[in-house]
Amino acid sequence: MRRTLILVFLLFILGWIGCRNRGSNDHRKQVSDTAKIQLESLNKQIVDDASNPDLYNARALFYLADHQFDKALKDINKAISIDSRKSVYYVTLSDIYLLMGQPQNSRDALIQATKVNPTDKEAMLKLAKLYLIIRDYRNCYDMVRQLLMLDNTIASAYFTRAIGLLEQGDTNHAVTDLMQAVDKKQDYYEAYIQLGDLYSIKKDPMAEAYLKNALNIKPQSREALYMLGMYYQETSQYEKAIQVYLNLSKTDTAFREAPYNIGYIYLVYVKDFQKAIPFFTESIKKDPVFYQAYFNRGYAYELSGNYQKAIEDYQQSLKIHVNYEKAVEGLNRIDRIKVKK
């Protein structure tokens, strides 16, 4: 199963503002209580100092984090009306527009931020990312170039350009930028993942090193573990692949592909059909409509000589995915075997 590159839009949107807190009910209540106190404090400060644009910006950010976009927009526009010379206010405005699903307005706000302050590195980086999201590669690369001229240590600038280069098929230059990114930031998980993926495609041993670096940063990452398992699987290192998938099954008990891939290894490569069966069964328990797992378990039964069980699994696969060609072929194969007998 071929994994794909990280979805650019999700990667940059989710990293744009930061994640909202998710935890226990008690923790969420504490956060809610703290937020209420924070809002009350901001409201009081604004009453006492109504001409201070920083206070409106702060409250806009509060409302943005709480997804109250209309209130956030009203406050940041008030801040800009008081002082239109601060680029940070336009960055806040851009964040609001982006999470409202208005990337063009977000872009315009960032362009204004860079006009107000041509050395605002946050605005420049976000503008480069936004150009990438809307697939304006020329302006994306130009903004990254300008940003790196100001500061060539910004790892995420190299990473942003690398993603654009990958989307355009320029793998060699993308790898150069990704290596720059991890050189500037040794714990750059996303860059290691991208490098691991690219080297895995070539079955290059460097893939293992990059994916292990990613796991050093996030030891229980489903993504990194699965990619490492796939690398081992595709380079015929089956015992290592099985061990990684077993670890993944422990850290992510709902992930159906981990036991499925173990079953696939035993079925296709090791040719131990009996060993394959319980892993496909485990995968089905995790996802009862996983028709490929039913088919492969049926195929393992067929190769083991248990035709009745194979028929049941092929039929179940067809119930979930009507006219699934492989299952139809399996049933026809068994019919031919029975005729010969």
C-alpha positions in Angstrom: 0.0 0.0 0.0 1.7 3.2 -1.2 1.5 6.0 1.2 1.2 9.5 -0.1 2.9 12.8 0.7 1.5 14.9 3.5 -1.5 16.9 2.4 -0.2 20.4 2.0 -3.4 22.2 2.9 -4.0 20.3 6.1 -0.3 20.6 7.1 -0.2 24.3 6.8 -3.7 25.1 8.0 -3.3 22.9 11.1 0.1 24.5 11.8 -1.1 28.1 11.0 -2.7 29.1 14.3 -2.1 26.1 16.5 -4.4 23.4 17.8 -7.2 24.0 20.3 -6.9 22.2 23.5 -8.2 18.6 23.7 -8.1 16.8 26.9 -10.2 15.5 29.8 -13.5 17.1 30.7 -11.9 18.6 33.9 -9.0 20.0 31.8 -11.4 21.5 29.3 -13.4 23.1 32.1 -10.2 24.6 33.5 -9.4 25.9 30.1 -12.9 27.3 29.7 -12.7 29.0 33.1 -9.3 30.5 32.3 -10.6 31.7 28.9 -13.6 33.4 30.6 -11.2 35.2 33.0 -9.0 36.2 30.1 -11.9 37.6 28.1 -13.2 39.5 31.1 -9.8 41.0 31.6 -9.5 42.1 28.0 -13.0 43.6 28.0 -12.1 45.6 31.1 -8.8 46.8 29.7 -10.6 47.9 26.5 -13.2 49.9 28.5 -10.3 51.6 30.4 -8.2 52.2 27.3 -10.5 52.2 24.2 -7.9 53.7 21.9 -5.3 51.0 22.4 -5.1 48.9 19.2 -3.0 46.1 20.8 -5.9 45.3 23.1 -8.3 44.8 20.1 -5.7 42.7 18.4 -5.4 40.6 21.6 -9.1 40.1 21.8 -9.4 39.3 18.1 -6.8 36.5 18.6 -8.9 35.3 21.6 -12.0 35.2 19.5 -10.1 33.5 16.6 -9.0 30.7 18.9 -12.6 30.3 19.9 -13.7 30.3 16.3 -15.9 33.4 16.8 -14.8 34.8 13.5 -17.3 37.7 13.2 -16.2 39.1 16.6 -12.5 38.5 15.7 -12.9 40.3 12.4 -14.7 43.3 14.0 -11.9 43.7 16.6 -9.0 43.4 14.2 -10.6 45.9 11.9 -11.0 48.3 14.9 -7.3 47.8 15.6 -6.3 48.6 12.0 -8.6 51.7 12.0 -6.7 53.0 15.0 -3.2 52.2 13.7 -2.8 51.0 10.1 1.0 50.9 10.3 1.5 47.7 12.3 2.0 44.6 10.2 1.1 42.3 13.0 -2.6 43.4 12.7 -2.7 42.4 9.1 -1.2 39.0 10.0 -4.1 38.5 12.5 -6.6 39.6 9.8 -5.0 37.1 7.4 -5.4 34.3 10.0 -9.1 35.1 10.5 -9.8 35.2 6.8 -7.9 31.9 6.2 -9.9 30.0 8.9 -13.1 31.6 7.5 -12.2 29.9 4.2 -11.3 33.1 2.3 -7.7 32.5 1.1 -7.7 35.3 -1.4 -8.6 37.9 1.4 -6.0 36.2 3.6 -3.4 36.7 0.9 -4.3 40.3 0.4 -4.0 41.0 4.1 -0.5 39.4 4.2 0.5 41.4 1.1 -0.5 44.5 3.0 1.5 43.3 6.0 4.6 43.0 3.9 4.0 46.5 2.4 3.7 48.0 5.9 6.8 46.2 7.1 8.9 44.6 4.4 11.0 42.7 7.0 8.1 41.1 8.9 9.4 37.5 8.7 6.2 36.0 10.1 4.1 37.7 7.4 6.5 36.7 4.7 6.5 33.1 5.7 2.8 32.9 6.0 2.4 34.6 2.6 4.8 32.0 1.1 2.7 29.2 2.6 -0.5 30.8 1.4 0.9 31.1 -2.2 1.7 27.4 -1.9 -1.9 26.5 -0.8 -3.4 28.3 -3.8 -0.6 26.8 -6.0 0.9 30.1 -7.0 4.4 28.6 -7.1 6.2 31.5 -8.7 5.2 33.9 -6.0 5.7 31.3 -3.3 9.4 30.8 -4.4 9.9 34.5 -4.7 8.7 35.1 -1.2 10.8 32.3 0.2 13.9 33.8 -1.6 13.2 37.2 -0.1 12.7 35.7 3.3 15.9 33.6 3.2 17.8 36.7 2.1 16.7 38.3 5.4 17.3 35.1 7.5 18.7 31.9 6.0 18.1 29.9 9.2 14.3 29.7 8.9 13.8 25.9 8.4 10.1 26.2 7.5 11.0 28.5 4.6 13.1 25.7 3.0 10.3 23.2 3.8 7.6 25.3 2.2 9.6 25.6 -1.0 10.4 21.9 -0.9 6.6 21.1 -0.9 6.0 23.3 -3.9 8.9 21.7 -5.7 7.5 18.3 -5.0 4.1 19.2 -6.3 5.8 20.4 -9.5 7.8 17.2 -9.8 11.3 18.7 -9.0 12.4 16.0 -6.6 16.1 16.7 -6.6 15.8 20.4 -5.6 13.1 19.5 -3.1 15.4 17.0 -1.4 18.1 19.8 -1.2 15.6 22.1 0.5 14.4 19.3 2.9 18.0 18.6 3.9 18.5 22.3 4.6 15.3 22.3 6.7 16.6 19.5 9.0 20.0 21.1 9.1 18.5 24.3 10.4 16.0 22.5 12.7 17.1 19.1 13.9 13.7 18.1 15.3 11.8 18.9 12.1 9.4 15.9 12.1 7.6 16.8 8.9 10.8 17.2 6.9 12.1 13.9 8.1 8.8 12.3 7.0 9.1 13.8 3.6 12.7 12.7 3.2 11.8 9.2 4.4 9.0 9.0 1.8 11.1 10.1 -1.0 14.0 7.8 -0.3 11.5 4.9 0.3 10.2 5.3 -3.2 13.7 4.7 -4.4 14.2 1.9 -1.8 17.2 3.8 -0.7 18.6 2.8 2.8 18.6 6.4 3.8 14.8 6.1 4.1 15.3 4.0 7.3 17.5 6.7 8.9 15.1 9.6 8.1 12.1 7.7 9.4 13.9 6.7 12.6 14.8 10.3 13.1 11.1 11.1 12.7 10.3 8.4 15.3 12.9 9.8 17.7 10.8 13.0 17.7 7.4 11.3 17.7 7.9 7.7 18.9 4.3 6.7 18.6 3.6 8.3 15.2 1.3 6.1 13.2 2.5 7.8 10.0 6.2 7.2 10.7 5.8 3.7 11.9 3.6 2.7 9.0 6.0 4.2 6.5 9.0 2.4 8.2 7.1 -0.8 8.1 6.3 -0.3 4.4 9.9 0.5 3.6 11.0 -2.8 5.3 8.2 -4.7 3.5 9.1 -3.3 0.1 12.8 -4.0 0.6 12.1 -7.7 1.6 13.0 -7.1 5.2 10.0 -9.0 6.3 10.9 -9.7 9.9 11.6 -6.1 10.6 8.4 -5.1 8.9 6.4 -7.5 11.0 7.9 -6.2 14.2 7.2 -2.6 13.2 3.6 -3.4 12.4 3.2 -5.3 15.7 4.5 -2.2 17.5 2.1 -0.1 15.6 -0.8 -2.4 16.5 0.0 -1.8 20.2 0.3 2.0 19.9 -2.7 2.4 17.6 -5.2 -0.4 18.4 -7.7 0.9 15.8 -5.4 0.9 12.8 -6.6 -1.8 10.5 -3.6 -1.7 8.1 -1.0 -2.9 10.6 -2.4 -6.4 11.1 -3.5 -6.5 7.4 0.0 -5.9 6.2 1.4 -8.6 8.5 -1.2 -11.0 7.0 -0.2 -9.9 3.5 3.5 -10.6 4.2 2.7 -14.1 5.4 0.3 -14.7 2.5 2.3 -13.3 -0.4 5.9 -13.4 0.6 6.4 -15.9 3.3 3.8 -18.3 1.9 2.7 -19.3 5.4 -1.1 -19.2 4.8 -2.1 -20.4 8.2 -0.1 -17.6 9.9 -1.7 -15.0 7.7 -5.3 -15.9 8.6 -5.4 -14.5 12.2 -3.9 -11.2 11.2 -6.6 -10.7 8.5 -9.2 -11.6 11.2 -7.7 -9.0 13.5 -7.9 -6.4 10.7 -11.6 -7.3 10.1 -12.3 -6.9 13.8 -11.0 -3.3 13.6 -13.0 -2.6 10.4 -15.9 -5.0 9.7 -16.4 -3.6 6.2 -12.7 -4.1 5.1 -13.6 -6.2 2.1 -9.9 -6.6 1.0 -9.2 -8.3 4.3 -12.1 -10.7 3.8 -10.8 -11.5 0.3 -7.2 -12.1 1.5 -8.3 -14.2 4.4 -10.5 -16.2 1.9 -7.5 -16.6 -0.4 -5.4 -17.8 2.6 -8.1 -20.3 3.3 -8.2 -21.4 -0.3 -4.5 -21.9 -0.5 -4.7 -23.9 2.8 -7.4 -26.2 1.2 -10.3 -24.9 3.4 -12.6 -24.1 0.5 -15.8 -23.7 2.5 -14.2 -20.9 4.6 -12.7 -19.4 1.5 -16.2 -19.3 -0.2 -17.7 -17.6 2.9 -15.1 -14.9 2.9 -15.3 -14.3 -0.8 -19.1 -14.0 -0.5 -18.7 -11.6 2.4 -16.3 -9.5 0.4 -18.9 -9.3 -2.4 -21.6 -8.3 0.0 -19.5 -5.3 1.0 -18.1 -4.5 -2.5 -20.5 -5.8 -5.1 -18.9 -7.4 -8.2 -15.4 -7.2 -6.6 -13.5 -8.9 -9.4 -10.9 -10.7 -7.2 -13.6 -12.3 -5.1 -15.6 -13.4 -8.2 -12.4 -14.9 -9.6 -11.8 -16.7 -6.3 -15.3 -18.2 -6.3 -14.9 -19.3 -9.9 -11.6 -20.9 -9.1 -13.0 -22.9 -6.4 -15.9 -24.0 -8.6 -13.4 -25.3 -11.2 -11.5 -27.2 -8.5 -14.7 -28.9 -7.3 -15.7 -29.8 -10.8 -12.3 -31.5 -11.3 -12.8 -33.5 -8.1 
